[in-house]
Amino acid sequence: MFRRRQKSEDAVEQLADDAISADETADDVEGSAESENVTELDPADKVGLPPAPRPDGPWDHSELETPEEGRVDLGGLLVPGVEGMELRVEVAGDAIVAATLVLGNSAIQLQAFAAPKSEGIWGEVREEIANGITSQGGLVDEEEGPLGWHLRAQVPVQLPDGTQGVQLVRFVGCDGPRWFLRGVISGQAAVQPEMAGVLEQVFRQTVVVRGESPMAPRDPIVLKLPEDAQMVADGGGAAATAGEGEGRYGSLDPFARGPEITEVR
């Protein structure tokens, strides 16, 4: 409130009227601004955008002086080492196309793909993943969190006893220079936000090695085993292999258990 000395009651009343008029105008302007702020973006407006800045990662190989330091070298991905973690790899045909870092009762699957040079694909991929889950009877919510836009999903799965259940997961993603990195967070970290911090940091600190070879958009960036890797056989054998043609944008089963590399730091 502004206070001024007045010489007459008429002047006071005039100022009061002016103040009311000014307040109403300000309210109208503020209301208009709020209306603009709460207007939701059309889903189409999130597709085809250029890659967003990545001040905290994930990183491209060219952006760090010593990208291999503190990371497990999987060729197309350099994955941060975390004390007590297990690193599992998933294959499509004869190629290793994804890595899953398991920490306690939580896990994050990492998979990198080629992408256009000037256009991000995470908005389009989110929509496709969401449509695929809902077509199977699952539920999906699109939210904005510490890693940007992500999907929180209830994915239908078959339980060991043969009955149908759901698994809660989060799909996160990031567009980089000519690559796209997708992460699937599962276990406790997908349900309890306070448990997700370490895995979110793993996603941020992952380095993508795209290479210079021509690749079609959405082709998976092939990984390799570290030279000193010690493989731990999985009794399920068949679970380590995904079907032919999978892995274009995320059809690779993120819940299948593959060959394991135990990395203790």
N, C-alpha and C positions, 0 to 999 in steps of 0.2 A: 504494500500500500504506500502511495506517495502522499505526503502531507505538505500543504502550502498554506500560507496566511492569505485570507481573503478579506476584501473590504466590504462585501455585502452578502446578504443571504442569497440574492439572485446569482451571484457569481459562484457561490458554493453549490447551489442546485445545478447550475450549468456544468460545473466540473463533474458533479456526480453523474449527470446524464452522459457526459462524454466518456467517463470511466466505464460505465455500464456498456456503452456502445463499443468501446475498445475491447472490453473483456469478451463480448459476444463475438467480435471479429476474430480475436485470438483463438477462442474456442472452436470457431468454424475452421480456421486454418489448421489448428492442432488435430481436430477430428479428421480433416481431409488427409493430413500426413499419416495419422494412425491407420486410416483406411488403406492408404497406399502401402504401408509397411506390412499389414497383415494379409495382403493379397497373395495367395499362393501361386507359385510358378506352375504353369502348365507343364506336365511331364515332358512334352516335346521340347520345352525350353532347356532341359537338362541334357539333351542329346546333341552331339556334334560340336560341343564346346571345345576350345583349345585346352590343353593340359593346364591344370591349376598350379600355382607355385608350390614348391615342396621345401619350405625352409627347414623342416625337421626330418626330412626323408619321407619315404624310401629314396635311396640314392642310385644314380647312374654311376657306372664304373669310372667314368671320366671326371666325376665331381669330387673325388677324394684322392688325397696324395698316397695313402697306403690303405686301399680298400680291403685287402686281405687280412689286415691286422685284427685279431680277435674274432675272426669269422671262419666258418667251415667252408672250404672251397668246393662247390658243387658244379663248377663250370658256369652255367648260365645264371646261377644265384650264389651269392656269398652270404651265408646265414650266420647271424650272431651266435656265439657260443654262450650258453647259460649253464651254470653249475647244476649238475644232476639231470640234465636233459637227455632224452632219447630222440634220435633223428631217424625217421622212417622215410623211405622213398617209395613212390608209386610209379608204375610203368603203364604205357599204352603201346601194345605191340612189343617191339624190342627197345623202345626208347624210354628213358626215365624223364618224366615230365612234371613231377611234383615232389615236394618234400614236406613232411609233417614233423613239427617239433612238439614233443610231448613233455610236459612238465607237471608232475603230480597227476591230478585229476582233470587237467585241462590240456588243450592242444590247439595248434594253429597249423593249418595246411597252407603252403605257399606254392603258387604256380604263376609263372610269367609267360606272357604272350607278346608276339609282335603287334605293333599298332601303327596307324598312320602317323606321318611326321608332324602334321599340324592340327590333328583332331583327336581328342580324347574319346575313349569308347566305354568308360565306366558307366555313364548314364544309360547307354543302350544295353550294356551287359546286365545291369541291375534289373532293368525291365524284363529282359529275357529270363533271368533266373527266377524272378518273382512269378512270371507267368507259368514257368515250368513247375514251380512248387504248388501254386494254387490249382493247376490242372490235375495234380495228383491228390488234391484234397487237403493240402497244407495251408497254413496261414502265414502271411507276410506283412510286416510293418516296415515302412521306409522312414528312417530317422537320421538326424544329423548328430554326430558325436565327436569324440576326440580325434578320430581318423577321417572326419568328413562324413559324407552321406554313406549310409550302410543299410543293410537289410537285417532285420531281426526276424527269424523264421522258425516256425514249427514244422519240421519235415517229417512226413509219414515214413516209418521204418518198421521192418518186421523184427519182433523180439525173438530171443533165442528159443522161447517156448512155442513159437509159431504164431503168436497173437500179434495184432497190429498195435503199434504205439507211435509216439512222436519223439523226435529229438530236437532240442532247442539249439540253434546255431546262429552265428552272426557272419554275414558275408561283408567283407570290407574290400576296398579296392583303391588303386591309385594309378593315374596316368602319368607316364614319364616320357622322355624323348624317344619316340619310336618303340615304346614298350608299355605294357600294362601289367601290373602286379595285383593278383587277387589273393586274398586271405580268407580262410574259413575257420572261425574260432568256435570250438566246441567244448563240451564238458562244463565244469563249474564256471569258467571264465565267460561262457555264453549266457549264464544265468545271473551271476553275481558280478556287478560292475567292479567291485573292489578287488576281485580276483583277476581282472583282465589287464591290469596295468603292465605286467611283465610281458605278456604276449603282444600287447599293442606296441610296446617298445621294440620287441623283436621285429614286428612288421616295419616300423619306422627305420630301424637300423639295417634292414636287409638291403643288399646291393644287387642290382640287376646288371648282368653282362650281356647285352644284346648282340654284340658282334656287328660286323659290317656286311655280312652276307645278305643278299636279297631274301626277304621273307614276306609271305602274304599276310595281311592283317589277320590277327587271331590265331595264327599258327603258334603252337606252344614252343617256347624256347627250351631246347633239350638240355637236360642236366647230365652230370656224370658223377661217379663215385669218387671220393677222395682216394688218393693213392694208398694211404695207410688205414683205410676203412676196415673195420672188423665186422663182418656180416653176422647177424644173429638170425638163424632160420626161424620162420614162422610156421607153426604146425599146420596152418590152413592152406598153404601153398597157393591154391587158386585165387585166394583173396589178394594176392600180390599183383595180379594182372587184370587190367581193365580191358574192355572189349575193343575190337578194332574200330578205328575211326573216332574214338572218344578223345576228349581233351581239347576241343576247338575253343570253347570259352568256359567250360566248367561242367561238362557232363561226366567227367571223371569222378567216381564215387569218393567224396571226401571222407567217408566213414570206413572205407575198406582198409584193412591193416596190411601194410606191405612189408618188405624186408627192412630190417632195422639196423641202424648204426648207433651204437651207444657211445655218447660223447659225455665224458665226465670232466668237469672243470672246477 
